[in-house]
Each structure stands twice: as C-alpha cells, then as structure tokens.
Amino acid sequence: MIEELKGFIRYDPELRYTANGVALCKFTVYDTEYGEFNSKERIVIWAELGEACSQQLVEGAKVLVKGKRKTHTWTGQDGQEHSSEEIIAYKVWELDDTEEEMKTAKEIVGEKAPF
C-alpha cells in the first residue's frame, strides 16, 4: 500500500552507500500539530533520488513523501522478537509554509525506488 506523509525533517539526511555502490539516504519526518511533535516516521530513499535528497534537504525542511511501508522483524540475541517500520520513498517534494504549498512545491528528482 502506498503511503503519503507530510511533516518536517528532524535531522539532516544521512547518506551511505551499499557495498555495491548504491546510494541509501535516511531521515526522520515528524508530523507536527500546534508546535508539538506527534509522530515520527523513518524514511529510506535509494539510488539517485537518495543522493538528490541528501544534497537538497536539511533539518527543518517541510516535505511530502510518497512511498511504501516496510516492516522488518528479527529475533534478538536475547530471544525476543523485535520489529521496526520505515517508508521506502519513491517521490519527495520540498514544501513551503504557504496555504498553496503544493503549487509551489519543489519535487526532488532522481531515479525511482527499486520496488
């Protein structure tokens, strides 16, 4: 299922590369209401789009992200089951704080996510 999330980037995006040289960008988006942080989502962006996001987005930027939610589950060394969720983004827009933000939104352009 495709998800759409609007919020603010909490920290500067982190860019890494896989052993095969594929870019992987990660950041956290917080949904805010009345100046309070309500929820957070981890965002993962691959390849050229990830590189572009790491270069163009900074902490505090307002973004709209479209992507697919993925859940990871694993068993820890203590035998406990763990899970974490993230959104694998395939489109990202940098928004401004106007009422017509989508009319002035700047789409971050790069290669599509591999899914």
JOJO-V453059 format. One record per residue. N is the residue number from 1. OMEGA is omega in whole degrees, 0 to 359 (NA if undefined). D_FIRST is the distance of its C-alpha to the first C-alpha in Angstrom with 1 decimal. Layout:
# JOJO-V453059
n->N omega->OMEGA d_first->D_FIRST
n->N omega->OMEGA d_first->D_FIRST
This chain:
# JOJO-V453059
n->1 omega->180 d_first->0.0
n->2 omega->181 d_first->3.8
n->3 omega->176 d_first->6.4
n->4 omega->184 d_first->10.1
n->5 omega->177 d_first->13.0
n->6 omega->179 d_first->16.7
n->7 omega->184 d_first->19.5
n->8 omega->177 d_first->22.3
n->9 omega->184 d_first->22.7
n->10 omega->179 d_first->24.8
n->11 omega->178 d_first->26.5
n->12 omega->178 d_first->27.1
n->13 omega->180 d_first->24.4
n->14 omega->180 d_first->25.4
n->15 omega->176 d_first->25.7
n->16 omega->176 d_first->26.4
n->17 omega->176 d_first->26.7
n->18 omega->178 d_first->25.9
n->19 omega->179 d_first->28.9
n->20 omega->178 d_first->28.1
n->21 omega->179 d_first->28.3
n->22 omega->181 d_first->24.6
n->23 omega->178 d_first->23.9
n->24 omega->181 d_first->21.6
n->25 omega->178 d_first->21.3
n->26 omega->170 d_first->20.3
n->27 omega->180 d_first->20.7
n->28 omega->177 d_first->19.9
n->29 omega->177 d_first->18.9
n->30 omega->172 d_first->20.5
n->31 omega->182 d_first->19.8
n->32 omega->176 d_first->23.3
n->33 omega->180 d_first->25.0
n->34 omega->178 d_first->28.8
n->35 omega->180 d_first->29.3
n->36 omega->174 d_first->27.7
n->37 omega->183 d_first->24.9
n->38 omega->182 d_first->22.4
n->39 omega->178 d_first->19.5
n->40 omega->178 d_first->18.6
n->41 omega->174 d_first->15.7
n->42 omega->181 d_first->16.4
n->43 omega->177 d_first->15.3
n->44 omega->181 d_first->15.9
n->45 omega->185 d_first->16.7
n->46 omega->167 d_first->18.3
n->47 omega->185 d_first->21.3
n->48 omega->179 d_first->23.0
n->49 omega->177 d_first->20.4
n->50 omega->177 d_first->20.9
n->51 omega->180 d_first->24.6
n->52 omega->179 d_first->24.6
n->53 omega->181 d_first->22.7
n->54 omega->180 d_first->25.2
n->55 omega->189 d_first->28.0
n->56 omega->184 d_first->27.0
n->57 omega->179 d_first->25.4
n->58 omega->176 d_first->27.5
n->59 omega->178 d_first->27.5
n->60 omega->180 d_first->27.2
n->61 omega->176 d_first->25.4
n->62 omega->185 d_first->23.1
n->63 omega->168 d_first->19.8
n->64 omega->184 d_first->16.6
n->65 omega->172 d_first->13.8
n->66 omega->180 d_first->10.5
n->67 omega->184 d_first->8.4
n->68 omega->179 d_first->6.0
n->69 omega->178 d_first->7.2
n->70 omega->179 d_first->9.7
n->71 omega->176 d_first->12.3
n->72 omega->175 d_first->15.8
n->73 omega->179 d_first->18.4
n->74 omega->176 d_first->22.1
n->75 omega->181 d_first->25.6
n->76 omega->179 d_first->28.0
n->77 omega->179 d_first->31.6
n->78 omega->179 d_first->32.5
n->79 omega->180 d_first->30.5
n->80 omega->175 d_first->28.0
n->81 omega->179 d_first->24.3
n->82 omega->175 d_first->22.2
n->83 omega->174 d_first->18.6
n->84 omega->181 d_first->17.0
n->85 omega->175 d_first->13.6
n->86 omega->176 d_first->12.9
n->87 omega->176 d_first->10.6
n->88 omega->188 d_first->11.2
n->89 omega->174 d_first->12.1
n->90 omega->174 d_first->12.7
n->91 omega->180 d_first->14.5
n->92 omega->175 d_first->16.8
n->93 omega->171 d_first->19.4
n->94 omega->185 d_first->22.5
n->95 omega->172 d_first->23.4
n->96 omega->184 d_first->26.8
n->97 omega->179 d_first->28.0
n->98 omega->178 d_first->28.9
n->99 omega->181 d_first->27.7
n->100 omega->188 d_first->26.8
n->101 omega->181 d_first->24.8
n->102 omega->177 d_first->22.4
n->103 omega->181 d_first->25.5
n->104 omega->182 d_first->26.9
n->105 omega->178 d_first->23.8
n->106 omega->179 d_first->24.3
n->107 omega->174 d_first->21.4
n->108 omega->188 d_first->21.7
n->109 omega->177 d_first->22.1
n->110 omega->179 d_first->21.6
n->111 omega->179 d_first->20.2
n->112 omega->177 d_first->16.5
n->113 omega->184 d_first->14.6
n->114 omega->172 d_first->15.1
n->115 omega->NA d_first->11.8
